[in-house]
């Protein structure tokens, strides 16, 4: 059985939310490389003009360590659909 994937999410609000989320993604990519994570899925999304997110997808077995190190605001089960 395949291991579940968890999407860790950081919320950014305000007029500079998109730029902040975009920049945060750079740090998430650096973390993936530094920690040699199994997955390389990250990104950012503009939800509206005052709310954007950055996200990182990890295997469920890696989630606790990554959560404790990076302190995301929330998480959800990831679906690539």
C-alpha positions as CSV (number, residue, x, y, z in Angstrom):
1,X,0.0,0.0,0.0
2,X,1.3,3.5,-0.8
3,X,2.0,5.8,2.0
4,X,-0.3,8.8,2.4
5,X,1.0,12.2,1.4
6,X,0.4,15.2,3.6
7,X,0.3,18.8,2.4
8,X,1.7,21.2,5.0
9,X,0.4,24.7,4.5
10,X,1.6,28.2,5.5
11,X,-1.0,31.0,5.2
12,X,0.1,34.5,4.4
13,X,-2.4,37.5,4.6
14,X,-2.3,41.1,3.5
15,X,-1.4,43.0,0.4
16,X,2.1,41.3,0.1
17,X,0.8,37.8,0.8
18,X,1.5,36.5,-2.7
19,X,5.1,37.7,-2.7
20,X,5.7,36.4,0.8
21,X,4.3,32.9,-0.2
22,X,6.4,32.9,-3.3
23,X,9.5,33.7,-1.3
24,X,8.6,31.1,1.4
25,X,8.5,28.4,-1.3
26,X,12.2,29.1,-2.0
27,X,13.0,28.2,1.6
28,X,10.8,25.1,1.4
29,X,12.8,23.9,-1.7
30,X,16.0,24.5,0.2
31,X,14.7,22.5,3.1
32,X,13.8,19.6,0.8
33,X,17.3,19.5,-0.5
34,X,19.0,19.9,2.9
35,X,17.0,17.2,4.5
36,X,16.9,14.9,1.5
37,X,13.1,14.5,1.7
38,X,11.6,11.7,-0.4
39,X,9.2,14.0,-2.2
40,X,9.9,17.2,-4.1
41,X,6.4,18.7,-4.2
42,X,6.1,22.4,-3.2
43,X,4.4,25.5,-4.4
44,X,2.4,28.6,-3.7
45,X,-1.1,29.7,-4.6
46,X,-2.9,33.0,-4.6
47,X,-6.3,32.4,-3.0
48,X,-7.5,36.0,-3.2
49,X,-5.9,39.5,-3.2
50,X,-5.3,39.3,0.6
51,X,-4.6,35.5,1.2
52,X,-1.9,33.3,-0.3
53,X,-0.4,30.0,0.7
54,X,2.9,28.2,0.4
55,X,2.9,24.4,0.7
56,X,5.1,21.4,1.0
57,X,4.0,17.8,0.5
58,X,5.7,15.0,2.5
59,X,5.1,11.3,3.2
60,X,3.1,10.7,6.4
61,X,6.1,9.1,8.0
62,X,8.1,12.3,7.6
63,X,5.3,14.6,8.6
64,X,6.0,14.9,12.4
65,X,9.7,15.8,12.0
66,X,8.9,18.3,9.2
67,X,6.0,19.8,11.1
68,X,8.1,20.2,14.3
69,X,11.0,21.8,12.4
70,X,9.0,24.2,10.1
71,X,5.8,24.8,12.1
72,X,3.2,25.0,9.3
73,X,-0.1,26.7,10.1
74,X,-2.2,23.6,9.0
75,X,-2.1,20.4,7.0
76,X,-4.3,18.2,4.9
77,X,-4.2,14.9,3.1
78,X,-2.7,15.6,-0.4
79,X,-4.4,14.5,-3.6
80,X,-2.6,15.1,-6.9
81,X,-5.9,15.3,-8.7
